[in-house]
Amino acid sequence: MDHINEIAPEEVEKLVDKENVVIIDVREDDEVAQGMIENAKHIALQNIPYSKDELDKSKDYIFVCRSGGRSMTAASYMDEHGFKVSNMTGGMLEWKGEVII
């Protein structure tokens, strides 16, 4: 497995509004209901394999979950399929930015 780029939540905050960056939250529905990063796209981890064909390989993807484990799994999978990916370290537990509900 390739080394997956890891990115700190503070860095992700600076990228939230960038046009070529897509934040994907892989948490379950009930977790996302408690708040997610603005402009993030919700695709639960188990749905990632079925959703990859809808995603644009020219964009940069940052994967997010509660603590960083599931998002690393998703990032590794997408990396294997040719996507440009990063994993947000610490997940939403470390996120200090805005969240939307």
C-alpha positions as YAML, in Angstrom:
chain: A
units: angstrom
residues:
- id: 1
  name: MET
  ca: [0.00, 0.00, 0.00]
- id: 2
  name: ASP
  ca: [1.25, 3.48, -0.81]
- id: 3
  name: HIS
  ca: [1.77, 5.94, 1.97]
- id: 4
  name: ILE
  ca: [-1.36, 8.05, 2.25]
- id: 5
  name: ASN
  ca: [-0.84, 11.78, 2.73]
- id: 6
  name: GLU
  ca: [-2.04, 12.90, 6.14]
- id: 7
  name: ILE
  ca: [-3.29, 16.42, 6.70]
- id: 8
  name: ALA
  ca: [-3.96, 18.23, 9.97]
- id: 9
  name: PRO
  ca: [-7.44, 19.62, 10.67]
- id: 10
  name: GLU
  ca: [-5.99, 23.16, 10.73]
- id: 11
  name: GLU
  ca: [-4.75, 22.68, 7.15]
- id: 12
  name: VAL
  ca: [-8.11, 21.24, 6.06]
- id: 13
  name: GLU
  ca: [-9.80, 24.38, 7.41]
- id: 14
  name: LYS
  ca: [-7.79, 26.45, 4.93]
- id: 15
  name: LEU
  ca: [-8.89, 24.20, 2.05]
- id: 16
  name: VAL
  ca: [-12.64, 24.00, 2.75]
- id: 17
  name: ASP
  ca: [-13.51, 26.61, 0.12]
- id: 18
  name: LYS
  ca: [-10.98, 25.57, -2.54]
- id: 19
  name: GLU
  ca: [-12.61, 24.63, -5.82]
- id: 20
  name: ASN
  ca: [-10.49, 21.56, -6.54]
- id: 21
  name: VAL
  ca: [-10.69, 20.08, -3.03]
- id: 22
  name: VAL
  ca: [-13.51, 17.77, -1.97]
- id: 23
  name: ILE
  ca: [-13.91, 16.75, 1.66]
- id: 24
  name: ILE
  ca: [-15.61, 13.39, 2.05]
- id: 25
  name: ASP
  ca: [-17.05, 12.45, 5.43]
- id: 26
  name: VAL
  ca: [-17.21, 8.65, 5.72]
- id: 27
  name: ARG
  ca: [-19.00, 8.50, 9.08]
- id: 28
  name: GLU
  ca: [-22.40, 6.89, 9.63]
- id: 29
  name: ASP
  ca: [-25.62, 8.90, 9.22]
- id: 30
  name: ASP
  ca: [-26.16, 9.33, 12.97]
- id: 31
  name: GLU
  ca: [-22.62, 10.71, 13.41]
- id: 32
  name: VAL
  ca: [-23.00, 13.16, 10.52]
- id: 33
  name: ALA
  ca: [-26.31, 14.33, 12.00]
- id: 34
  name: GLN
  ca: [-24.30, 15.75, 14.92]
- id: 35
  name: GLY
  ca: [-22.45, 18.06, 12.54]
- id: 36
  name: MET
  ca: [-20.09, 17.91, 9.61]
- id: 37
  name: ILE
  ca: [-17.58, 20.18, 7.90]
- id: 38
  name: GLU
  ca: [-19.21, 22.77, 5.67]
- id: 39
  name: ASN
  ca: [-19.21, 21.78, 1.98]
- id: 40
  name: ALA
  ca: [-18.22, 18.20, 2.85]
- id: 41
  name: LYS
  ca: [-19.85, 15.39, 0.92]
- id: 42
  name: HIS
  ca: [-21.22, 12.53, 3.01]
- id: 43
  name: ILE
  ca: [-20.49, 9.04, 1.71]
- id: 44
  name: ALA
  ca: [-20.58, 6.41, 4.48]
- id: 45
  name: LEU
  ca: [-17.52, 4.14, 4.42]
- id: 46
  name: GLN
  ca: [-19.44, 1.08, 3.22]
- id: 47
  name: ASN
  ca: [-20.74, 3.07, 0.23]
- id: 48
  name: ILE
  ca: [-17.34, 4.28, -0.99]
- id: 49
  name: PRO
  ca: [-16.84, 1.41, -3.47]
- id: 50
  name: TYR
  ca: [-20.23, 2.15, -5.06]
- id: 51
  name: SER
  ca: [-19.66, 5.90, -5.20]
- id: 52
  name: LYS
  ca: [-16.18, 6.08, -6.72]
- id: 53
  name: ASP
  ca: [-17.49, 6.21, -10.29]
- id: 54
  name: GLU
  ca: [-19.36, 9.44, -9.46]
- id: 55
  name: LEU
  ca: [-16.16, 11.16, -8.31]
- id: 56
  name: ASP
  ca: [-13.81, 13.19, -10.48]
- id: 57
  name: LYS
  ca: [-10.19, 11.97, -10.54]
- id: 58
  name: SER
  ca: [-8.95, 15.49, -11.34]
- id: 59
  name: LYS
  ca: [-9.94, 16.69, -7.85]
- id: 60
  name: ASP
  ca: [-8.12, 16.29, -4.54]
- id: 61
  name: TYR
  ca: [-10.06, 14.36, -1.90]
- id: 62
  name: ILE
  ca: [-9.69, 14.69, 1.85]
- id: 63
  name: PHE
  ca: [-11.30, 11.89, 3.83]
- id: 64
  name: VAL
  ca: [-12.70, 12.51, 7.32]
- id: 65
  name: CYS
  ca: [-14.26, 10.31, 10.01]
- id: 66
  name: ARG
  ca: [-14.58, 10.49, 13.79]
- id: 67
  name: SER
  ca: [-10.96, 9.76, 14.70]
- id: 68
  name: GLY
  ca: [-9.05, 9.06, 11.46]
- id: 69
  name: GLY
  ca: [-9.27, 5.26, 11.15]
- id: 70
  name: ARG
  ca: [-12.20, 4.75, 8.79]
- id: 71
  name: SER
  ca: [-11.15, 7.72, 6.68]
- id: 72
  name: MET
  ca: [-7.68, 6.14, 6.27]
- id: 73
  name: THR
  ca: [-9.37, 2.95, 5.05]
- id: 74
  name: ALA
  ca: [-11.40, 4.98, 2.53]
- id: 75
  name: ALA
  ca: [-8.37, 7.02, 1.45]
- id: 76
  name: SER
  ca: [-6.30, 3.85, 0.91]
- id: 77
  name: TYR
  ca: [-9.08, 2.29, -1.18]
- id: 78
  name: MET
  ca: [-9.48, 5.41, -3.32]
- id: 79
  name: ASP
  ca: [-5.70, 5.74, -3.68]
- id: 80
  name: GLU
  ca: [-5.62, 2.20, -5.09]
- id: 81
  name: HIS
  ca: [-8.20, 3.32, -7.66]
- id: 82
  name: GLY
  ca: [-6.13, 6.26, -8.88]
- id: 83
  name: PHE
  ca: [-7.58, 9.14, -6.87]
- id: 84
  name: LYS
  ca: [-5.54, 11.93, -5.24]
- id: 85
  name: VAL
  ca: [-6.30, 11.51, -1.56]
- id: 86
  name: SER
  ca: [-5.39, 12.72, 1.92]
- id: 87
  name: ASN
  ca: [-6.58, 11.60, 5.33]
- id: 88
  name: MET
  ca: [-7.44, 14.18, 8.00]
- id: 89
  name: THR
  ca: [-5.53, 13.21, 11.14]
- id: 90
  name: GLY
  ca: [-7.51, 12.96, 14.35]
- id: 91
  name: GLY
  ca: [-10.85, 13.12, 12.53]
- id: 92
  name: MET
  ca: [-13.74, 15.20, 13.78]
- id: 93
  name: LEU
  ca: [-12.52, 14.77, 17.37]
- id: 94
  name: GLU
  ca: [-9.70, 17.18, 16.45]
- id: 95
  name: TRP
  ca: [-11.75, 19.50, 14.20]
- id: 96
  name: LYS
  ca: [-11.94, 23.05, 15.60]
- id: 97
  name: GLY
  ca: [-13.58, 24.71, 12.60]
- id: 98
  name: GLU
  ca: [-17.19, 25.36, 11.72]
- id: 99
  name: VAL
  ca: [-19.64, 22.50, 11.47]
- id: 100
  name: ILE
  ca: [-23.06, 22.45, 9.89]
- id: 101
  name: ILE
  ca: [-25.97, 20.35, 11.11]
...
